[in-house]
Amino acid sequence: MPAPLKKQLATSLQNGFVLKRSVFQPCLELYPMKEWDLMMQKINKLNRFVKKNNDFIRRFTAGVKVVEIDALGRLLVPKDLVAYSCIAKEVVFSSAVNIVEIWDKDLYEKSISGDDVDFADLAEEVMGNINDDDNGIS
């Protein structure tokens, strides 16, 4: 793990992390335990007697592993998650607000290349109607 990232995660190091498959991308998601607990609070509110909810919970939690970062900043990624994310050699750690995405470098570069998405259109569609402040800045 890059030293600057390890430094940013210092308060979370002693509590551990949850590593899981991403829902939308061929990458892994690293949740500090505090963030994972918040996510589980949301998921625990779902009615398990609704089939779609139960199917979602099963898929969302598939491959979930509790992991720790050792004193040297290393993170052991289980083989099944390496296979899922197609991590070959080089890895990219990408901040995703409250979690960290872990990518195979080539797949990450392909995902951000913009070949399949017009980022300006995407930004407008996703963020264009959000205005939480009175100053006109989202």
Secondary structure, 3 states (H helix, E strand, C coil): CCHHHHHHCHHHCCCCEEEEECCCCCCEEEEEHHHHHHHHHHHCCCCCCCHHHHHHHHHHCCCCEEECECCCCCECCCHHHHHHHCCCCCEEEEEECCEEEEEEHHHHHHHHCCCCCCHHHHHHHHHCCCCCCCCCCC
